[in-house]
């Protein structure tokens, strides 16, 4: 037995949803044939009680299993045991399907796949919308940038969850993590400044939340980071998806809504231009809630700018957001430590944060396993989006990574009948000094190793 990889595509044709298996460790004769997904999202139960969540997940399994190849894959994935792992990816090409909570998928035994520590379950951004599918680089430190300022919501617990996870990672000899955290509450900012002055926040600097949208964009551009965390609100205005933050003045006057807004489109542009981000966390209200004819905020960022993005499926309570942050970063920093430890110069590693999301879901599940009766479904709020290919991080200079990306993009943009000699000549441009190591070069068609 070996690790299993499966990718299920869900598409809409007319008014109906269809599914097929587009990637698998096993070849099935009917895998690429579409089968109708006999599922009406409007008829699925509420995700509140245990019984309803089980019924919801069972309905998803029954619908998917009408496709023979998908049924076979799910049967094998549900049976995965240590030391083997399984990865189930969902490539969703329809807004209607985005609204379905696929993370509740469960077996006959009421075993939820997204809670199985041997399985990573995620949604993948469709390749056609990916603007920068190349490498990310790793320097001497892994940088984190956090904006904690949801209007009318106290961010104290979120702040401590993040700094405590950073401190624990440092104490355990993890990667060199440095963080800059912007805060919108004056009292919390004052306490954080005092903690930093007393040496209680090693590697962490704090600053007031930028005063307006332009200043916020400037802060993002001036502080490139690998890890990006937003604790804010997600809103839709005039058809635009926005992140909403409370200014210090908003907090002082008790404003219900924040006065600082950042559009997802503008954030994508900033991240694409920077080219440094590995992960973006939208710990926000409606951060992953799809709107009519619009993909979710998390999916949009994954397609352009952020190889991995985590959002919430619906408004998340303050204490649940904090529990997620605490649990997720505790495990995510462990994943980074294992992946980056001893990584030599000129080498590359793949980083999978799926287990960290699973760990956070399990923490939410444990918190509500015994009640309240209408809160059981909160464990499936976190939604993980990533590229179809894993996050790849290389210990090289960013300039070299940009050269690799440019060559890979040029090769992918060529027609299928382009002569191999011409492709090889383009690849030879990577021989220029400093030469790109063979292990980091794309193939003739621009695919990364």
N, C-alpha and C positions, 0 to 999 in steps of 0.2 A: 504494500500500500504506500502511496505517496501523497504529498499535499495536493489539494484539489483547487482548481481555478475555474470559475464559471461566470459568464457575462450574459445576462438576459436583457434583451432589448424590448421595450414597450413603446408601441407607436399607435397613432390614431389615423384611421382611414375613414373618411366620412364622419359619422357619428359614433363609430365603434372603435374599441381598443383591441389591439392584436399584440401577440408576443412571439418571440422566437429566441433560440439559443445561438448567440453569435460568437461565443468563445467558450472553450471547454478543454479539460485535460484529456477528454475522450472524444473520438470522432463518432458522431451519430448520423445516420443517413438522412434523418428528417430535421436536423438541428436548425437549418436556415429557412425552413418553411414556416410561414406565419400561421398561427392558430388564433382564432378569435378568443379574446379574453372576456368570458361571459361574466362581467362584473359591472355593476352599476354603483359608482361611488356614493351616490345619494341614498342608496338603500343600506349601506353599511352602518353598524350600530355606533353609538357614541363610545368614545374611548374613556370611560370613567371607571366602571367596576371591573373586577377581575373577569367575571363571566362575559362581559361585553368585549373586553380586549381579546380574550381567547376566541370568542365567536368571530371577531373581526379578522384575526390572524388566520383562523381556519378557513374562512371564506377566501382569503388571498391564496392560500395553499391549494384549495380545491380548483380555483380558477386557473392558476398557473399549471397545475398538473394535468390539465386537458391537453397540454403539449407533451408528447411522449418523451422527447429528449430532456425537457426541463424537469419532468417528473422523475426521471432516472437520476438526474444530477442532484435534485433536492433530497431524494432518498439517501444518496451517498453522503451528502453534506451534513444532513442531520445525524448521521452515524459517526461523524469524525470524532476521534478520540486522541488524546495525547500519545505520542509526541507530534502527531500530524496536525496540520492546520488546513482550514478551508477558507476561501475568499469568494464571496458572492457579490457580484457587481451588477447594478441595475442601470442600464442606459435608457433614460426616460426621454422620449422625444415629443411629449404632448403635455400641455399645461394641465389638462384634466387628470392625467396620470400622476402628475406632480403632487396633487392634493391627497393622494392615497397614502396612508401611513404604512408603507411596505415593511418598515422596521418591526411590525408586529407579527410578521410571518411565523407561524408556529406549527409544530408537528401534532400528530394525534395525541401524543402524551402531554400536550400543553407545554411543550418545550419551545421557548421563544428563541429563534435563531440568533437574533441580535444580542441576546444575553449569554450565548454560548461562548465561553472564553477561548474555545478552539476555532472560532469562526469570526472573520472580519466581514462586516456587511456595510456596503457603502453605495452611494449613487455616483455615477461617473458622468462627467461633462462630455458631450458629444464632440468628437475630434474636429469637426468642421468649424467650431467656434473658438478653437484654441489659438491664441495669438502668439504665445511664447512657450512652446512645448520643450524648451531646451533645459540645460543644466541650471542648478543653483550652486553657489559657491559657499565654502566654509572657511572663515578666517580664524583668528586666534580666539574670538569670542562669539557666542550666539546671542544676538541682540533681540530684546523684546521691547515693544512699544505698546503701551496700554492707555486707553482713554476711558476713564470710569466716571461717567457723569450723566446718568439717566434722570431727566427732570422729575422732581417730586419723589424720587426714590433714594434712600440712603445707601451709599456705596461703601460704607465702612467695612462690612463683612467681606465684600468682594475684594477690596484692597488687601485685607489681611489674608484671605485665601491665597492670593497670588504671591504676596511677599513671603508667606510661610512656605509655600511650595518651592520658591526660589531658594530660600534659606536651607530647606531640607536637602535640596539637590546639591548645593554647595557643600554641606556638611558630609554628604555621602560620597564626596569626591567626583561628582558628576561633571558635565561640561562647564566651561567658563561662561556663565550666564550673566549678562548685564541687562538692566531694564531701566526704562524711563517711563514714569507713570504720571499722566495728567489727571488732575482732580478738580471737580467743580464745586465741592463743598468747602467753604473756608475753614470751618472747624477741623475737618478731616485733614485738610492741607496743612494747617498749623501743627497738628499732632504728628503728621508724617515728616515734616521738616525737622521737628524736635527729635524724632526717632533717628533720622539720618544723621543729625548733628551729634547724637550720642553714640554713633557707630552701630546702631541696631538694624540698619538696612544695608548690609554690605553689597556693593554692586548695583544698588538701586538709587536713582535720583528721582525727585518728585518736582512737579511744576504745576502752576494753575492751568486749568483748561483754557485754550485759546479763546479770545473774546468774541470772535465772529467766524463765519464760514471761511473767509479768505485766510485768516490766521491759522485755522485748523488745517487747511490744505498746505499751507507753508510749513507747519510743524511736521506733517507727514513727509513732505519732500526733504526737509532738513535733517530728518532722523531716520535714515534707512535702517530697516530691521528685518530679521528673519521671521520673527513671531509677532503677530499683530493681534491685539485683543481690544474689542469694543464692548463696553457695558453701557448700553444706551437704549433708545427706542427705535423701532423700525416703523416707518409710516409711508403711505402712498398719497401723493398730492399731485393733482393734474396729470395723472398717469406716470409720474416719476417715482421711483423707489428712493427713499431718503433715510439716512441715519440721523436721528435727532438727539442733540445733547443739551443739557442745561448749563447755562453760564453761571458764574458765581453770583451774579445779580439775580438770575432766575431763582436760584436756591434761596437767596436772601429775602425775596419778596413772596416766596411760596407759589411761584407760577406753576400751573398744571402742565404746561407744555414748554419745551425748550426753544430757545431762540436761535440755536446754532444748527445748521443742516448741512449734510454732505450727501450728495447724490451717489448712488452706486455706480453710475456711469463715470462720474468724475473720479471716484475712488479707483475704479478699474484703470483709468488713464494714468493715474499717479503710480499705481503698482506696476503697470507694464513699463512705464518709463524708468522706474527705479530698478526693477529686475532682481530684487533681493529677497522678496517674501517667499517663505516656505509655507506658512500657515496663517490663516485669518480666522479668528473666532468672533462670531456675531452673537454675543450673549445678550440678546435683545428681544423685545416684544415683536413678534411676527417676522423675525429675521429670516426664516426659511419658509414662510407661508406664501405659496404661489398665488398670484392674482390672475384674473382672466387675460389671456393672450400674452402674459409675461411670465418668464421663468423666475424662479425665486432669486432673492438677493444672493444667497449662498452659491447657487448654480452659476449665476452671472459672473461672480468673482472668480470661480474656479475656471471658467472658460477663458478668462482674460485676467491675468495678474497674480492669482494666488493658486498654486498647484493643489493645495488642500484648503478647504473651507468648511467650517462647522457653523450651522445655524440652528435656530429653534423652530419647530413646526407651528407653534402658536404662542400667544403671550405666556411668558414663563414668570412664575412668582419669584420675588426677590430671593427668598431662602433657597429655592430650587436652583436658581442661577448660581448662587454662591456654592452650593453643594456640587454642582457640575464643575465649576472652576477648580474647586479644591481637589476633587477626585481626578479630573482629567489631567491637570498639570502634574500632579504627583506621579502619575504613570507616564505621561508624555516625556517628562524630563528623564525618566529612567530609560525610555526607548532611545532618546537622543544620546544619552551617555553610552549605551551599548553600541550604537551605530557609529559614533564618532571617535570612540576610544582607540587611540593608536592608529588612526587613519593616516597613512603616509602621504606625503606631498605627491601630487599627480595621480592620486587614486580616487575612486568614486564608490559611494555606497548608496543603497536604496533605503529609504526610511518609510515605515508603515506605522501610522498613528491610529489605525483601526483598533488595535487592542486598548489604547488609551480611551477612546470613545466608548468602547464596550465596558471598560472599567467604570466610567462615569455613569453609564446607563444602569449598571448593576448597583451602584450606590443609590441612585434614585429609586430603583426597584426595591431595595432593602428598606429604604425610608418609608415607603408606602405599602409594603407587602401586607401589613397588618391593619391598614386603615389610614385615613378615613375611606369609607367604601367607595366614594366617588372620585378618589384621587389615584387609584392604582395605575392608570394609564400614563402618568407623568413621566415614567421612565423612558418612554419612547419619544419624548420631545426632541432630544438632540439628533440632528441629521447630518451625516458626514458626506460631503461631496469631494471628489478628487478627479484628477485626470485619469484617462484610461490606462496610462502608464504610471508606475509609481514615482513618487518624489525621488529624484536623484540628486545627490549632493557630492560635489567634488572639492577636494582641497587644492584649489588652484586660484590664481588671480582672476578677478571678475572680467578683466579685459580678455583673457583667454577664453573664458566661458562665452563672452559675446561673439568672439570669432567663430567658435564652434556652432553657436546658434545660427549665425548668419549663413554659414556654409550648409548646415542642415536644412534651413528654410529654403535656400536656393535649390537644393537637390529635390526637396519635396515638391517644389513648384514646377518642376520640369514635366513635360509630357511623357507618357509611357513609352513612346518610341525613341526617346533620346538615346543616342549611342552611348554604350558603356565607356568608350574612350573619353568622351567629353565629361562624363560624370567623374571618371578617375582624375582628369585634369583639374577639375574643381576641388576634389578632395585633396589633391597635392598642394593646394594653397595652405593647408594646415602644416606643411613641412617648414614654412617660413619661421624664422627665429622670433620668439622661442617656439620650438616645435611642439605641437600638441601630442601628448602620449597616445599610443595606439589604442589603449583601453578606453580612451575618452572620445574617440572619433566616431561619427555616424557612419552608416553603411552607404552604399551607392545611391540609395533612395531616401537618405536623410533620416533614417530611423536610428535612434540612439541605442547603444548597447544595453 
